Amino acid sequence: MFVSLYGDEMTKARNIAIYGKGGIGKSTTSSNLSAALSDLGLTVMQIGCDPKSDSTNNLRGGKSIPSVLDAMRSGKRVEISDIVYEGFNGILCVEAGGPEPGVGCAGRGIITAIELLRQKNVFEEFNPDVVIYDVLGDVVCGGFSIPIREGVAEQVYTVASSDFMAIYAANNLFKGIRKYANNGGALFSGIIANSMNQPIQKEIINDFASQTKTTIAGYVPRSLDVTRSELRGQTVVEHAPDSEQAEIYRELARGILNNNKKYVPAPLESEELKTWAESWSDILLKEREQVSGHEGKVKNSSVEEGTPISSEA
């Protein structure tokens, strides 16, 4: 049991699934969120649901841990100590893992891993306040949809930037949530807008949220603090706890902890998404032309002002 920042008692674990396309910063966000939540005094478990099995690396000094599927393939009796490892600030780290290269379905690995965690009573054993599922969001099918489809997580977030492919993946996720919503599936709770350094990037993601009737859970700028920390195999919260970026993650953690929004998004159909994207492409093109035109005028003006006028015949 834990108490929210606003004083409401929470009698069960908060199960949160964080989706996002590969390379968007999903695992970086998840691990920093876990670190920030642990700083609030909560018992946190992070479960990596990506075949790469690297979700929890930055919670353990850059070191990877054996996955649940690795343990099962060993042929030995699997103990809880074989699949749950302690990371920064006591965070409980689990990696579902994937099949051997070229063999089997990665999604099926997630199903198998979650089933084993339940059989071993892992959640009862550690009684975490918050469980974060870090899930690959390029596709929402098979095992990757388990946290949504079977209600493993009550709340779903997606990490997305203003780049089209990130938005495309988020829109597909919304379709998956809508599909399973009437059958006890998880509901959506917000977009974590990542790499937000320019006003136009916020405008694009805000408009996408408006079009899909979703909300923004927080804005996270791109920062060298993230790069420096990850090169040391750490989260920003651990490596640079007093930095502005660490406080951004703490603010995100507090917001998510007290966010009770759960709703069904309104994803755009393919043609609608294409039309929307093209409209923003036109806006960006016009802005570039205006900037180029302004720079040209300034350059020409400077040349004219700096050209000496000869009085010689």
Backbone hydrogen bonds, N-H to C=O, Kabsch-Sander energy under -0.5 kcal/mol:
donor,donor_aa,acceptor,acceptor_aa,energy
2,F,10,M,-1.7
4,S,8,D,-2.5
7,G,4,S,-2.0
10,M,2,F,-2.9
11,T,9,E,-0.6
14,R,129,D,-3.0
15,N,13,A,-0.8
16,I,14,R,-0.7
16,I,131,V,-3.1
17,A,155,Q,-2.6
18,I,133,Y,-3.3
19,Y,17,A,-0.6
19,Y,157,Y,-2.8
20,G,135,V,-0.7
24,I,21,K,-1.8
29,T,25,G,-2.5
30,S,26,K,-2.7
31,S,27,S,-2.7
32,N,28,T,-2.0
33,L,29,T,-2.3
34,S,30,S,-2.6
35,A,31,S,-2.3
36,A,32,N,-2.4
37,L,33,L,-2.6
38,S,34,S,-2.3
39,D,35,A,-1.6
40,L,36,A,-0.7
40,L,37,L,-0.7
41,G,38,S,-1.7
42,L,37,L,-1.5
44,V,42,L,-0.7
45,M,130,V,-2.4
46,Q,92,L,-2.9
47,I,45,M,-0.5
47,I,132,I,-3.2
48,G,46,Q,-0.6
48,G,94,V,-3.2
49,C,47,I,-0.5
49,C,134,D,-3.2
53,S,50,D,-2.3
57,N,54,D,-0.8
59,L,56,T,-1.8
60,R,57,N,-1.7
62,G,57,N,-2.5
62,G,233,G,-0.8
63,K,57,N,-0.5
63,K,60,R,-1.7
68,V,95,E,-2.8
69,L,96,A,-1.6
71,A,67,S,-2.2
72,M,68,V,-2.1
73,R,69,L,-2.2
74,S,70,D,-1.0
75,G,72,M,-1.0
79,E,77,R,-0.5
82,D,79,E,-1.7
83,I,80,I,-1.5
84,V,80,I,-1.9
85,Y,93,C,-2.4
87,G,91,I,-3.1
88,F,59,L,-2.7
90,G,87,G,-1.8
91,I,88,F,-1.9
92,L,44,V,-2.9
93,C,85,Y,-3.8
93,C,91,I,-0.5
94,V,46,Q,-2.4
96,A,48,G,-3.0
103,V,100,E,-2.6
109,G,105,C,-1.1
110,I,106,A,-1.0
110,I,107,G,-0.6
111,I,107,G,-1.5
112,T,108,R,-2.4
113,A,109,G,-2.5
114,I,110,I,-2.6
115,E,111,I,-2.2
116,L,112,T,-2.1
117,L,113,A,-2.3
118,R,114,I,-1.9
119,Q,115,E,-2.4
120,K,116,L,-2.4
121,N,118,R,-1.5
122,V,117,L,-2.4
125,E,121,N,-2.4
126,F,122,V,-2.1
127,N,123,F,-2.0
129,D,43,T,-2.1
130,V,43,T,-1.9
131,V,14,R,-2.7
132,I,45,M,-3.0
133,Y,16,I,-3.2
133,Y,131,V,-0.6
134,D,47,I,-2.4
134,D,132,I,-0.7
135,V,18,I,-2.5
135,V,133,Y,-0.9
136,L,49,C,-1.2
137,G,20,G,-2.6
144,F,141,C,-1.5
145,S,141,C,-0.6
145,S,142,G,-1.2
146,I,143,G,-1.6
148,I,145,S,-0.9
149,R,145,S,-4.2
150,E,146,I,-2.3
151,G,148,I,-1.1
152,V,146,I,-0.8
153,A,147,P,-2.0
154,E,15,N,-1.4
155,Q,15,N,-1.7
156,V,187,L,-1.6
157,Y,17,A,-2.9
158,T,190,G,-1.4
159,V,19,Y,-3.0
160,A,158,T,-0.6
160,A,192,I,-2.1
167,I,163,D,-1.9
168,Y,164,F,-3.1
169,A,165,M,-2.1
170,A,166,A,-2.0
171,N,167,I,-2.6
172,N,168,Y,-1.9
173,L,169,A,-2.1
174,F,170,A,-2.2
175,K,171,N,-1.5
176,G,172,N,-1.8
177,I,173,L,-2.4
178,R,174,F,-2.4
179,K,175,K,-2.0
180,Y,176,G,-1.7
181,A,177,I,-1.2
183,N,180,Y,-1.7
184,G,181,A,-0.9
185,G,180,Y,-2.0
186,A,148,I,-2.1
187,L,154,E,-1.4
188,F,263,Y,-2.8
189,S,156,V,-2.8
190,G,156,V,-0.8
191,I,215,T,-2.7
192,I,158,T,-3.1
193,A,191,I,-0.9
193,A,218,G,-2.5
194,N,160,A,-2.4
194,N,192,I,-0.8
195,S,220,V,-1.0
196,M,220,V,-1.8
197,N,195,S,-1.1
201,Q,198,Q,-0.9
202,K,198,Q,-1.4
203,E,199,P,-2.2
204,I,200,I,-2.2
205,I,201,Q,-2.1
206,N,202,K,-2.6
207,D,203,E,-2.1
208,F,204,I,-2.2
209,A,205,I,-2.2
210,S,206,N,-2.2
211,Q,207,D,-2.7
212,T,208,F,-1.8
213,K,210,S,-0.9
214,T,209,A,-2.9
217,A,191,I,-2.8
217,A,215,T,-0.6
218,G,191,I,-1.1
220,V,193,A,-3.3
226,V,223,S,-0.9
227,T,223,S,-1.0
228,R,224,L,-2.9
229,S,225,D,-2.2
230,E,226,V,-2.6
231,L,227,T,-1.9
232,R,228,R,-0.7
232,R,229,S,-0.9
233,G,230,E,-1.3
234,Q,229,S,-2.3
235,T,58,N,-0.6
239,H,235,T,-2.8
240,A,236,V,-2.6
243,S,240,A,-2.0
247,E,243,S,-1.6
248,I,244,E,-1.7
249,Y,245,Q,-1.8
250,R,246,A,-2.0
251,E,247,E,-2.6
252,L,248,I,-2.2
253,A,249,Y,-2.4
254,R,250,R,-2.5
255,G,251,E,-2.2
256,I,252,L,-2.6
257,L,253,A,-2.5
258,N,254,R,-1.4
259,N,256,I,-1.3
260,N,258,N,-0.8
263,Y,188,F,-2.0
266,A,212,T,-2.9
273,L,269,E,-2.8
274,K,270,S,-2.2
275,T,271,E,-2.5
276,W,272,E,-2.6
277,A,273,L,-2.6
278,E,274,K,-2.3
279,S,275,T,-1.9
280,W,276,W,-1.6
281,S,277,A,-2.0
282,D,278,E,-2.1
283,I,279,S,-1.7
284,L,280,W,-2.5
285,L,281,S,-2.2
286,K,282,D,-2.3
287,E,283,I,-2.2
288,R,284,L,-2.3
289,E,285,L,-2.3
290,Q,286,K,-2.4
291,V,287,E,-2.5
292,S,288,R,-2.8
293,G,289,E,-2.5
294,H,290,Q,-2.2
295,E,291,V,-2.7
296,G,292,S,-2.3
297,K,293,G,-2.1
298,V,294,H,-2.3
299,K,295,E,-2.5
300,N,296,G,-2.8
301,S,297,K,-2.5
302,S,298,V,-2.3
303,V,299,K,-2.2
304,E,300,N,-2.6
305,E,301,S,-2.7
306,G,302,S,-1.9
307,T,303,V,-0.6
307,T,304,E,-0.7
310,S,308,P,-0.6
